[in-house]
Amino acid sequence: MSTALSDLTGRARLRDSAIEAFAAQGFDVSLRAIAERAQVTAGLVRHHFGSKEALRAECDTTVLERYRHLKEDSMDASPQQVFSHLPSSREGGVLIMYILRSVREGASAGMQFTEQLIDEALNLLNQSVSRGLIVPSRNEPARARFLILQTLGALVLHFALNPPQDPEDFTAVMQDYYTQVSLPTLELFSEGLFTSPAYLNEYLAAESADISPAGSAGTV
């Protein structure tokens, strides 16, 4: 993570070690393996967290906080600053792999985590619209859900087709993913896809009673 493990409290070291262990090996990794990564005894994990479920819940909260901070920092940075840091971001690789494991798991914890990601995305979209960084949507919650589900689906398929050679090398994971997705994502977000609004206009005409104007998002 961004802070050296040796500089953190025992509880924080265990939490960050667990985040990395879950990201690299999945949520079946043992408490003993997490303790070994943090260079403490397994008993200390239970002392601080009580159970693996409680440890997972705190890891989820921390990953979501770091995801939000990473996005907010990107909004405050220039494009040059973003691209000088993002491609080799080890923290970004940890977040990607942790999110991937959570989505793949598909259990209640993974489903809850996905809903929390959608809530975070909605908050970030609202901030971006208010700051004039992106155009508004006619249905902001629907856009947030679509973007997260689309991103997560692409993430799962990317790593199914291109499993990392070393899941522990989070920097390489980030570099590979960045190389694959950055250009098409930026093209779509910046330039759009269709050359005509005909499909959108037809849809809006059919659904006009339920859709309110979105301002510049509907301006061509």
GUSE-13741 format. One record per atom (N, C-alpha, C): x, y, z; atom name. Coordinates in Angstrom, 3 decimals. Atoms other than C-alpha are relative to their C-alpha. Layout:
<sites>
{{X Y Z} CA}
...
</sites>
This chain:
<sites>
{{0.832 -1.167 0.000} N}
{{0.000 0.000 0.000} CA}
{{0.884 1.240 0.000} C}
{{-0.770 -1.217 0.144} N}
{{1.045 3.652 -0.071} CA}
{{0.877 0.278 1.210} C}
{{-0.805 -0.177 -1.203} N}
{{2.382 3.544 3.504} CA}
{{0.733 -1.294 0.285} C}
{{-0.800 1.201 -0.266} N}
{{5.208 1.161 4.382} CA}
{{-0.598 -0.769 1.165} C}
{{0.596 0.809 -1.053} N}
{{3.941 -1.739 6.475} CA}
{{0.708 0.200 1.337} C}
{{-0.754 -0.134 -1.238} N}
{{6.704 -1.214 9.013} CA}
{{-0.342 1.282 0.747} C}
{{0.338 -1.271 -0.620} N}
{{5.401 2.300 9.703} CA}
{{-1.414 0.016 0.572} C}
{{1.380 0.029 -0.434} N}
{{1.866 1.212 10.545} CA}
{{-0.141 -0.672 1.355} C}
{{0.301 0.713 -1.227} N}
{{0.278 0.070 13.773} CA}
{{-0.205 -1.475 -0.300} C}
{{0.174 1.425 0.203} N}
{{-0.069 -3.663 14.311} CA}
{{-1.309 -0.335 -0.683} C}
{{1.303 0.263 0.607} N}
{{-3.775 -3.598 13.444} CA}
{{-0.008 0.408 -1.467} C}
{{-0.024 -0.478 1.384} N}
{{-3.190 -1.540 10.302} CA}
{{0.895 -0.874 -0.864} C}
{{-0.875 0.892 0.755} N}
{{-0.310 -3.776 9.240} CA}
{{-0.737 -1.279 -0.368} C}
{{0.768 1.210 0.280} N}
{{-2.560 -6.804 9.546} CA}
{{-1.064 0.259 -1.058} C}
{{1.030 -0.340 0.980} N}
{{-5.357 -5.089 7.629} CA}
{{0.590 0.125 -1.395} C}
{{-0.600 -0.191 1.325} N}
{{-3.053 -4.039 4.772} CA}
{{0.591 -1.296 -0.539} C}
{{-0.496 1.304 0.436} N}
{{-1.419 -7.455 4.680} CA}
{{-1.160 -0.871 -0.482} C}
{{1.176 0.767 0.406} N}
{{-4.883 -9.006 4.480} CA}
{{-0.523 0.480 -1.349} C}
{{0.445 -0.531 1.290} N}
{{-5.874 -6.693 1.620} CA}
{{0.859 -0.566 -1.124} C}
{{-0.897 0.515 1.037} N}
{{-2.811 -7.759 -0.345} CA}
{{-0.144 -1.513 -0.162} C}
{{0.168 1.455 0.079} N}
{{-3.296 -11.444 0.539} CA}
{{-1.304 -0.355 -0.715} C}
{{1.273 0.245 0.676} N}
{{-6.952 -11.357 -0.507} CA}
{{0.110 0.334 -1.493} C}
{{-0.152 -0.408 1.399} N}
{{-6.015 -9.517 -3.712} CA}
{{0.801 -1.024 -0.795} C}
{{-0.885 0.910 0.721} N}
{{-3.270 -11.974 -4.647} CA}
{{-0.514 -1.433 -0.027} C}
{{0.322 1.419 -0.139} N}
{{-4.744 -15.266 -3.435} CA}
{{-1.489 -0.296 0.125} C}
{{1.431 0.228 -0.169} N}
{{-8.482 -14.773 -2.952} CA}
{{-0.377 -0.071 1.470} C}
{{0.498 -0.102 -1.366} N}
{{-10.653 -14.828 0.145} CA}
{{0.062 -1.314 0.770} C}
{{-0.208 1.257 -0.708} N}
{{-9.900 -18.452 0.982} CA}
{{1.361 -0.057 0.686} C}
{{-1.324 -0.006 -0.631} N}
{{-6.396 -17.497 2.104} CA}
{{-0.158 -0.081 1.519} C}
{{0.128 0.256 -1.434} N}
{{-5.788 -18.560 5.695} CA}
{{0.459 1.197 0.832} C}
{{-0.456 -1.032 -0.927} N}
{{-5.367 -16.272 8.687} CA}
{{1.491 -0.160 0.287} C}
{{-1.424 0.233 -0.233} N}
{{-1.978 -17.900 9.207} CA}
{{0.844 0.630 -1.111} C}
{{-0.735 -0.591 1.116} N}
{{-0.852 -16.834 5.724} CA}
{{-0.012 1.525 0.084} C}
{{0.079 -1.454 -0.173} N}
{{-2.064 -13.301 6.410} CA}
{{0.949 0.448 1.104} C}
{{-0.891 -0.338 -1.106} N}
{{-0.189 -13.259 9.706} CA}
{{1.462 -0.082 -0.427} C}
{{-1.374 0.131 0.477} N}
{{2.987 -14.495 8.029} CA}
{{0.387 1.167 -0.891} C}
{{-0.269 -1.144 0.860} N}
{{2.711 -11.722 5.440} CA}
{{0.259 1.249 0.835} C}
{{-0.163 -1.167 -0.880} N}
{{2.390 -9.169 8.264} CA}
{{1.121 -0.191 1.004} C}
{{-1.093 0.333 -0.914} N}
{{5.196 -10.894 10.198} CA}
{{-0.433 0.093 1.466} C}
{{0.508 0.095 -1.367} N}
{{3.073 -11.465 13.299} CA}
{{-0.542 -1.408 0.195} C}
{{0.586 1.306 -0.268} N}
{{1.488 -14.490 14.958} CA}
{{-1.465 -0.016 -0.422} C}
{{1.393 0.135 0.415} N}
{{-1.862 -15.848 13.816} CA}
{{-0.951 0.426 1.118} C}
{{0.845 -0.393 -1.125} N}
{{-3.248 -15.251 17.312} CA}
{{-0.243 1.493 0.051} C}
{{0.153 -1.443 -0.017} N}
{{-2.683 -11.539 16.867} CA}
{{-1.099 0.457 -0.949} C}
{{1.088 -0.335 0.924} N}
{{-5.098 -11.504 13.931} CA}
{{-1.342 -0.087 0.720} C}
{{1.250 0.158 -0.737} N}
{{-7.899 -12.848 16.121} CA}
{{-0.096 1.006 1.144} C}
{{0.008 -0.991 -1.076} N}
{{-6.866 -10.510 18.919} CA}
{{-0.521 1.342 -0.502} C}
{{0.384 -1.306 0.527} N}
{{-7.341 -7.452 16.705} CA}
{{-1.384 -0.010 -0.657} C}
{{1.210 -0.006 0.821} N}
{{-10.292 -8.560 14.566} CA}
{{-1.070 -0.995 0.443} C}
{{0.982 0.955 -0.502} N}
{{-11.962 -11.501 16.292} CA}
{{-0.312 -1.126 -0.956} C}
{{0.336 1.025 0.993} N}
{{-12.794 -13.330 13.080} CA}
{{0.468 0.446 -1.373} C}
{{-0.383 -0.314 1.376} N}
{{-11.879 -13.527 9.426} CA}
{{-1.066 0.860 -0.665} C}
{{1.080 -0.798 0.572} N}
{{-15.280 -12.077 8.532} CA}
{{0.132 1.469 0.383} C}
{{-0.176 -1.383 -0.451} N}
{{-14.628 -8.979 10.640} CA}
{{1.203 0.641 -0.680} C}
{{-1.179 -0.495 0.714} N}
{{-11.189 -8.628 9.067} CA}
{{-0.363 0.338 -1.437} C}
{{0.424 -0.256 1.378} N}
{{-12.736 -8.908 5.587} CA}
{{-0.834 1.277 -0.082} C}
{{0.847 -1.194 0.017} N}
{{-15.316 -6.228 6.446} CA}
{{0.840 1.269 0.109} C}
{{-0.858 -1.181 -0.127} N}
{{-12.607 -3.801 7.525} CA}
{{0.834 0.195 -1.265} C}
{{-0.733 -0.104 1.266} N}
{{-10.605 -4.579 4.383} CA}
{{-0.883 0.610 -1.088} C}
{{0.930 -0.557 0.980} N}
{{-13.677 -3.857 2.242} CA}
{{-0.126 1.508 0.177} C}
{{0.151 -1.431 -0.287} N}
{{-14.147 -0.493 3.955} CA}
{{1.237 0.776 -0.407} C}
{{-1.254 -0.679 0.327} N}
{{-10.491 0.413 3.520} CA}
{{0.215 0.080 -1.505} C}
{{-0.151 -0.006 1.464} N}
{{-10.416 -0.587 -0.165} CA}
{{-0.925 1.034 -0.623} C}
{{0.934 -0.995 0.527} N}
{{-13.511 1.529 -0.835} CA}
{{0.486 1.416 0.270} C}
{{-0.552 -1.317 -0.319} N}
{{-11.913 4.501 0.932} CA}
{{1.161 0.337 -0.930} C}
{{-1.152 -0.247 0.867} N}
{{-8.743 4.122 -1.117} CA}
{{-0.424 0.176 -1.450} C}
{{0.571 -0.172 1.343} N}
{{-10.747 3.731 -4.313} CA}
{{-0.533 1.425 -0.155} C}
{{0.553 -1.351 0.060} N}
{{-12.574 6.974 -3.522} CA}
{{1.107 1.043 -0.030} C}
{{-1.097 -0.970 -0.041} N}
{{-9.370 8.830 -2.644} CA}
{{0.778 0.020 -1.306} C}
{{-0.725 0.071 1.265} N}
{{-7.675 7.591 -5.813} CA}
{{-0.757 0.760 -1.082} C}
{{0.811 -0.695 0.991} N}
{{-10.562 8.872 -7.931} CA}
{{-0.023 1.507 0.271} C}
{{0.036 -1.419 -0.339} N}
{{-10.784 12.181 -6.057} CA}
{{1.339 0.673 -0.293} C}
{{-1.326 -0.551 0.309} N}
{{-7.027 12.710 -6.365} CA}
{{0.160 0.182 -1.503} C}
{{-0.092 -0.105 1.457} N}
{{-7.326 12.064 -10.110} CA}
{{-0.773 1.211 -0.518} C}
{{0.775 -1.164 0.420} N}
{{-10.009 14.749 -10.392} CA}
{{0.745 1.304 0.272} C}
{{-0.744 -1.204 -0.375} N}
{{-7.702 17.259 -8.701} CA}
{{1.313 0.146 -0.767} C}
{{-1.292 -0.008 0.694} N}
{{-4.667 16.340 -10.821} CA}
{{-0.192 0.325 -1.484} C}
{{0.022 -0.231 1.444} N}
{{-3.813 17.368 -14.355} CA}
{{0.134 -1.339 -0.721} C}
{{-0.191 1.252 0.747} N}
{{-3.887 14.708 -17.103} CA}
{{1.460 -0.460 0.009} C}
{{-1.419 0.369 -0.020} N}
{{-0.080 14.826 -17.145} CA}
{{0.372 -0.678 1.320} C}
{{-0.299 0.590 -1.302} N}
{{0.072 14.096 -13.419} CA}
{{-0.618 -1.385 0.144} C}
{{0.664 1.300 -0.087} N}
{{-2.436 11.257 -13.693} CA}
{{0.791 -1.060 -0.752} C}
{{-0.657 1.008 0.830} N}
{{-0.583 9.504 -16.500} CA}
{{1.468 -0.205 0.353} C}
{{-1.366 0.239 -0.483} N}
{{2.810 9.954 -14.874} CA}
{{0.007 -0.956 1.186} C}
{{0.074 0.839 -1.200} N}
{{1.591 8.006 -11.844} CA}
{{-0.779 -1.294 -0.210} C}
{{0.944 1.115 0.045} N}
{{-1.266 5.680 -12.778} CA}
{{0.557 -1.283 -0.607} C}
{{-0.413 1.257 0.637} N}
{{0.403 3.178 -15.154} CA}
{{0.847 -0.914 0.880} C}
{{-0.870 0.823 -0.837} N}
{{2.897 2.006 -12.531} CA}
{{-0.444 0.000 1.461} C}
{{0.501 -0.098 -1.365} N}
{{0.689 2.406 -9.457} CA}
{{-0.182 -1.390 0.612} C}
{{0.151 1.277 -0.700} N}
{{1.178 -0.581 -7.157} CA}
{{-1.322 -0.025 0.750} C}
{{1.260 -0.063 -0.725} N}
{{-1.761 0.568 -5.062} CA}
{{-1.174 -0.242 -0.940} C}
{{1.052 0.246 0.976} N}
{{-3.906 0.640 -8.200} CA}
{{-0.135 -1.471 -0.322} C}
{{0.038 1.441 0.270} N}
{{-2.948 -2.969 -8.916} CA}
{{-0.632 -0.784 1.136} C}
{{0.617 0.663 -1.160} N}
{{-3.891 -4.021 -5.380} CA}
{{-1.514 0.198 -0.025} C}
{{1.434 -0.284 0.022} N}
{{-7.273 -2.310 -5.690} CA}
{{-0.700 -0.793 -1.104} C}
{{0.594 0.744 1.116} N}
{{-7.960 -3.881 -9.091} CA}
{{-0.167 -1.473 0.364} C}
{{0.063 1.422 -0.313} N}
{{-7.152 -7.393 -7.878} CA}
{{-0.963 -0.280 1.143} C}
{{0.930 0.198 -1.118} N}
{{-9.093 -6.993 -4.626} CA}
{{-1.436 0.086 -0.504} C}
{{1.348 -0.152 0.550} N}
{{-12.161 -5.746 -6.472} CA}
{{-0.356 -1.200 -0.861} C}
{{0.228 1.176 0.845} N}
{{-11.805 -8.579 -8.985} CA}
{{-0.363 -1.218 0.845} C}
{{0.275 1.154 -0.857} N}
{{-11.681 -11.205 -6.229} CA}
{{-1.388 0.120 0.628} C}
{{1.288 -0.199 -0.651} N}
{{-14.710 -9.689 -4.516} CA}
{{-1.146 -0.280 -0.957} C}
{{1.056 0.215 0.991} N}
{{-16.795 -9.690 -7.697} CA}
{{-0.092 -1.478 -0.380} C}
{{-0.005 1.417 0.367} N}
{{-15.740 -13.223 -8.648} CA}
{{-0.630 -0.875 1.079} C}
{{0.500 0.799 -1.110} N}
{{-16.695 -14.488 -5.206} CA}
{{-1.510 -0.187 -0.093} C}
{{1.432 0.090 0.227} N}
{{-20.351 -13.695 -5.823} CA}
{{-0.848 -0.259 1.228} C}
{{0.774 0.213 -1.220} N}
{{-21.374 -14.310 -2.199} CA}
{{-0.583 1.325 0.474} C}
{{0.654 -1.213 -0.495} N}
{{-23.283 -11.811 -0.090} CA}
{{0.997 1.126 0.225} C}
{{-1.011 -1.034 -0.225} N}
{{-20.091 -9.988 0.845} CA}
{{0.417 0.647 -1.317} C}
{{-0.365 -0.543 1.302} N}
{{-19.152 -9.611 -2.814} CA}
{{-1.109 0.841 -0.602} C}
{{1.128 -0.769 0.509} N}
{{-22.629 -8.421 -3.744} CA}
{{-0.125 1.331 0.730} C}
{{0.063 -1.234 -0.780} N}
{{-22.626 -5.888 -0.929} CA}
{{1.119 0.946 -0.413} C}
{{-1.132 -0.816 0.414} N}
{{-19.198 -4.679 -1.980} CA}
{{-0.291 0.662 -1.347} C}
{{0.353 -0.568 1.305} N}
{{-20.451 -4.173 -5.551} CA}
{{-0.971 1.164 0.158} C}
{{0.952 -1.085 -0.239} N}
{{-23.381 -2.089 -4.299} CA}
{{0.699 1.215 0.607} C}
{{-0.748 -1.113 -0.587} N}
{{-20.961 0.000 -2.256} CA}
{{0.839 0.709 -1.067} C}
{{-0.732 -0.609 1.110} N}
{{-18.838 0.545 -5.368} CA}
{{-0.914 0.897 -0.833} C}
{{0.963 -0.790 0.773} N}
{{-21.940 1.785 -7.189} CA}
{{-0.323 1.297 0.741} C}
{{0.265 -1.206 -0.788} N}
{{-22.709 4.200 -4.345} CA}
{{1.169 0.974 -0.089} C}
{{-1.188 -0.850 0.113} N}
{{-19.120 5.495 -4.466} CA}
{{0.056 0.649 -1.382} C}
{{-0.032 -0.533 1.365} N}
{{-19.347 5.901 -8.244} CA}
{{-1.016 1.113 -0.172} C}
{{1.022 -1.036 0.096} N}
{{-22.568 7.893 -7.940} CA}
{{0.470 1.284 0.662} C}
{{-0.535 -1.177 -0.688} N}
{{-20.952 10.227 -5.438} CA}
{{1.060 0.694 -0.836} C}
{{-1.067 -0.571 0.825} N}
{{-17.935 10.714 -7.700} CA}
{{-0.551 0.633 -1.278} C}
{{0.625 -0.582 1.185} N}
{{-20.127 11.307 -10.759} CA}
{{-0.657 1.337 0.331} C}
{{0.638 -1.252 -0.398} N}
{{-22.112 13.943 -8.896} CA}
{{1.032 1.099 0.220} C}
{{-1.080 -0.976 -0.183} N}
{{-18.882 15.660 -7.862} CA}
{{0.540 0.471 -1.344} C}
{{-0.577 -0.340 1.308} N}
{{-17.563 15.531 -11.415} CA}
{{-0.939 0.888 -0.808} C}
{{0.971 -0.837 0.708} N}
{{-20.768 16.989 -12.860} CA}
{{0.001 1.407 0.575} C}
{{0.045 -1.318 -0.636} N}
{{-20.831 19.818 -10.314} CA}
{{1.256 0.815 -0.287} C}
{{-1.256 -0.697 0.301} N}
{{-17.215 20.660 -11.161} CA}
{{0.209 0.210 -1.497} C}
{{-0.089 -0.211 1.441} N}
{{-17.868 20.635 -14.898} CA}
{{0.968 -0.924 -0.704} C}
{{-0.948 0.934 0.616} N}
{{-15.612 17.649 -15.602} CA}
{{-0.683 -0.962 -0.964} C}
{{0.751 0.887 0.884} N}
{{-18.291 15.459 -17.177} CA}
{{-1.410 0.567 -0.192} C}
{{1.354 -0.467 0.279} N}
{{-21.709 16.058 -18.701} CA}
{{-0.984 -0.705 0.935} C}
{{0.988 0.652 -0.865} N}
{{-24.798 15.334 -16.572} CA}
{{-0.760 -1.089 -0.727} C}
{{0.815 1.080 0.557} N}
{{-26.981 12.291 -17.090} CA}
{{-1.475 0.265 0.282} C}
{{1.432 -0.066 -0.258} N}
{{-30.738 12.053 -17.379} CA}
{{-0.388 -0.856 1.202} C}
{{0.246 0.884 -1.140} N}
{{-30.547 9.344 -14.732} CA}
{{1.352 -0.361 0.601} C}
{{-1.356 0.183 -0.534} N}
{{-27.378 9.619 -12.666} CA}
{{0.189 -1.339 0.719} C}
{{-0.180 1.309 -0.630} N}
{{-27.962 6.520 -10.472} CA}
{{0.103 -1.136 -1.015} C}
{{-0.063 1.056 1.026} N}
{{-28.591 4.410 -13.589} CA}
{{1.351 0.025 -0.701} C}
{{-1.308 -0.084 0.646} N}
{{-25.402 5.724 -15.195} CA}
{{1.085 -0.568 0.907} C}
{{-0.998 0.522 -0.931} N}
{{-23.388 4.956 -12.059} CA}
{{-0.023 -1.519 0.031} C}
{{0.118 1.461 -0.034} N}
{{-24.719 1.396 -11.931} CA}
{{0.526 -0.616 -1.297} C}
{{-0.455 0.533 1.282} N}
{{-24.102 0.834 -15.645} CA}
{{1.524 0.044 -0.095} C}
{{-1.448 -0.131 0.124} N}
{{-20.523 2.123 -15.487} CA}
{{0.732 -1.004 0.880} C}
{{-0.660 0.954 -0.885} N}
{{-19.617 -0.023 -12.487} CA}
{{-0.189 -1.430 -0.504} C}
{{0.220 1.368 0.481} N}
{{-21.237 -3.185 -13.860} CA}
{{0.768 -0.264 -1.287} C}
{{-0.764 0.149 1.233} N}
{{-19.657 -2.602 -17.264} CA}
{{1.487 -0.167 0.310} C}
{{-1.413 0.073 -0.371} N}
{{-16.254 -2.028 -15.674} CA}
{{0.334 -1.327 0.660} C}
{{-0.256 1.255 -0.700} N}
{{-16.519 -5.048 -13.385} CA}
{{-0.074 -1.190 -0.950} C}
{{0.083 1.086 0.972} N}
{{-17.640 -7.304 -16.229} CA}
{{1.238 -0.072 -0.872} C}
{{-1.215 -0.039 0.810} N}
{{-14.714 -6.170 -18.355} CA}
{{1.204 -0.464 0.809} C}
{{-1.104 0.395 -0.876} N}
{{-12.385 -6.667 -15.386} CA}
{{0.057 -1.522 0.144} C}
{{0.048 1.450 -0.161} N}
{{-13.522 -10.250 -14.840} CA}
{{0.454 -0.697 -1.281} C}
{{-0.369 0.624 1.266} N}
{{-13.196 -11.122 -18.534} CA}
{{1.476 0.217 -0.327} C}
{{-1.408 -0.285 0.292} N}
{{-9.818 -9.412 -18.874} CA}
{{0.908 -0.979 0.729} C}
{{-0.897 0.859 -0.768} N}
{{-8.262 -11.453 -16.077} CA}
{{-0.299 -1.480 -0.196} C}
{{0.270 1.391 0.380} N}
{{-10.030 -14.653 -17.154} CA}
{{0.787 -0.364 -1.252} C}
{{-0.716 0.234 1.248} N}
{{-8.450 -14.305 -20.599} CA}
{{1.497 0.258 0.119} C}
{{-1.409 -0.374 -0.171} N}
{{-5.173 -12.793 -19.358} CA}
{{0.393 -0.083 1.470} C}
{{-0.350 0.103 -1.424} N}
{{-4.414 -14.192 -15.903} CA}
{{1.427 0.500 0.240} C}
{{-1.348 -0.530 -0.253} N}
{{-1.439 -12.404 -14.339} CA}
{{0.996 -1.122 0.261} C}
{{-1.044 1.006 -0.224} N}
{{1.793 -14.381 -14.400} CA}
{{0.364 -0.074 1.473} C}
{{-0.312 -0.049 -1.431} N}
{{2.458 -13.273 -10.833} CA}
{{-1.009 0.913 0.681} C}
{{1.014 -0.835 -0.650} N}
{{-0.613 -12.083 -8.872} CA}
{{0.563 0.872 1.115} C}
{{-0.622 -0.799 -1.057} N}
{{1.778 -10.751 -6.222} CA}
{{0.684 1.250 -0.564} C}
{{-0.655 -1.148 0.615} N}
{{3.353 -8.316 -8.700} CA}
{{-1.073 1.013 -0.397} C}
{{1.134 -0.896 0.222} N}
{{0.700 -5.635 -8.339} CA}
{{0.331 1.124 -0.978} C}
{{-0.397 -1.034 0.960} N}
{{2.683 -3.070 -10.327} CA}
{{-0.152 -0.506 -1.432} C}
{{0.126 0.585 1.336} N}
{{2.849 -5.396 -13.345} CA}
{{-1.460 -0.212 -0.366} C}
{{1.436 0.158 0.235} N}
{{-0.865 -6.173 -12.977} CA}
{{-0.600 1.313 -0.468} C}
{{0.532 -1.314 0.350} N}
{{-1.649 -2.464 -13.116} CA}
{{0.481 0.432 -1.375} C}
{{-0.559 -0.412 1.286} N}
{{0.664 -1.819 -16.064} CA}
{{-0.673 -0.744 -1.146} C}
{{0.625 0.789 1.055} N}
{{-0.858 -4.658 -18.106} CA}
{{-1.441 0.434 -0.223} C}
{{1.401 -0.399 0.127} N}
{{-4.447 -3.648 -17.375} CA}
{{-0.112 1.390 -0.619} C}
{{-0.009 -1.373 0.529} N}
{{-3.700 0.024 -18.076} CA}
{{0.254 -0.022 -1.514} C}
{{-0.339 0.076 1.418} N}
{{-2.146 -0.871 -21.443} CA}
{{-1.180 -0.481 -0.838} C}
{{1.103 0.602 0.749} N}
{{-5.189 -2.899 -22.475} CA}
{{-1.220 0.910 -0.104} C}
{{1.309 -0.661 -0.050} N}
{{-8.036 -0.584 -21.471} CA}
{{0.036 1.514 -0.173} C}
{{-0.014 -1.467 -0.074} N}
{{-6.848 3.026 -21.397} CA}
{{-0.458 0.675 -1.283} C}
{{0.344 -0.681 1.244} N}
{{-7.081 4.018 -25.073} CA}
{{-1.473 -0.163 -0.363} C}
{{1.417 0.113 0.363} N}
{{-10.519 2.513 -25.863} CA}
{{-0.923 0.676 1.002} C}
{{0.838 -0.660 -1.009} N}
{{-11.930 3.799 -22.579} CA}
{{-0.006 1.507 -0.192} C}
{{-0.089 -1.454 0.159} N}
{{-10.667 7.334 -23.115} CA}
{{-0.648 0.457 -1.305} C}
{{0.669 -0.346 1.255} N}
{{-11.845 7.350 -26.733} CA}
{{-1.515 0.048 0.171} C}
{{1.448 0.060 -0.180} N}
{{-15.359 6.304 -25.760} CA}
{{-0.499 1.129 0.899} C}
{{0.438 -1.025 -0.936} N}
{{-15.573 8.700 -22.827} CA}
{{0.193 1.405 -0.565} C}
{{-0.313 -1.339 0.495} N}
{{-14.051 11.643 -24.701} CA}
{{-0.681 0.325 -1.323} C}
{{0.474 -0.258 1.358} N}
{{-15.303 11.251 -28.269} CA}
{{-1.339 -0.661 -0.316} C}
{{1.246 0.705 0.275} N}
{{-18.349 8.998 -28.002} CA}
{{0.196 -1.129 -0.996} C}
{{-0.055 1.147 0.909} N}
{{-19.222 6.158 -30.364} CA}
{{-0.829 0.233 -1.260} C}
{{0.856 -0.241 1.161} N}
{{-22.176 6.948 -32.616} CA}
{{0.289 1.368 -0.615} C}
{{-0.167 -1.283 0.687} N}
{{-21.853 9.674 -35.243} CA}
{{-1.304 0.782 -0.064} C}
{{1.314 -0.640 0.044} N}
{{-25.575 10.451 -34.973} CA}
{{-0.759 -0.318 1.288} C}
{{0.805 0.265 -1.198} N}
{{-27.959 10.807 -31.990} CA}
{{-1.313 -0.701 -0.314} C}
{{1.283 0.539 0.447} N}
{{-30.697 8.973 -33.920} CA}
{{-0.559 -1.054 0.966} C}
{{0.480 1.046 -0.897} N}
{{-30.889 5.947 -31.609} CA}
{{-0.444 0.585 1.336} C}
{{0.365 -0.647 -1.260} N}
{{-30.920 8.094 -28.482} CA}
{{-1.300 0.773 -0.147} C}
{{1.210 -0.791 0.200} N}
{{-33.556 10.408 -29.903} CA}
{{-1.238 -0.883 -0.112} C}
{{1.129 0.918 0.141} N}
{{-35.788 7.491 -30.851} CA}
{{-0.389 -0.587 1.354} C}
{{0.264 0.547 -1.340} N}
{{-35.438 5.975 -27.383} CA}
{{-0.668 1.043 0.881} C}
{{0.566 -1.058 -0.826} N}
{{-36.155 9.309 -25.690} CA}
{{-1.430 0.322 -0.408} C}
{{1.358 -0.266 0.462} N}
{{-39.226 9.849 -27.846} CA}
{{-0.972 -1.065 0.515} C}
{{0.855 1.091 -0.468} N}
{{-40.588 6.447 -26.839} CA}
{{-0.178 0.007 1.511} C}
{{0.017 0.036 -1.458} N}
{{-39.764 6.903 -23.146} CA}
{{-0.123 1.391 0.608} C}
{{-0.067 -1.398 -0.416} N}
{{-40.269 10.675 -22.884} CA}
{{-0.743 0.282 1.297} C}
{{0.780 -0.276 -1.207} N}
{{-42.826 10.479 -20.081} CA}
{{0.792 -0.296 1.265} C}
{{-0.736 0.422 -1.193} N}
{{-40.296 8.901 -17.719} CA}
{{1.410 0.573 0.074} C}
{{-1.385 -0.468 0.041} N}
{{-37.089 10.742 -18.668} CA}
{{0.027 1.509 -0.012} C}
{{-0.131 -1.467 -0.070} N}
{{-36.199 14.280 -17.660} CA}
{{1.222 0.443 -0.780} C}
{{-1.173 -0.489 0.743} N}
{{-33.768 16.474 -19.637} CA}
{{1.272 -0.078 0.834} C}
{{-1.283 0.100 -0.690} N}
{{-30.080 16.179 -18.789} CA}
{{0.922 1.157 -0.294} C}
{{-0.866 -1.117 0.308} N}
{{-28.778 19.482 -20.087} CA}
{{0.980 -0.345 -1.085} C}
{{-0.999 0.158 1.048} N}
{{-25.513 19.210 -21.950} CA}
{{0.184 -1.431 -0.446} C}
{{-0.121 1.406 0.428} N}
{{-25.631 15.411 -22.004} CA}
{{-0.907 -0.282 -1.179} C}
{{0.901 0.217 1.118} N}
{{-28.511 15.686 -24.457} CA}
{{0.232 0.948 -1.151} C}
{{-0.294 -0.983 1.044} N}
{{-26.928 18.405 -26.554} CA}
{{1.002 -0.566 -0.985} C}
{{-0.903 0.511 1.050} N}
{{-25.313 17.385 -29.831} CA}
{{0.396 1.144 -0.899} C}
</sites>
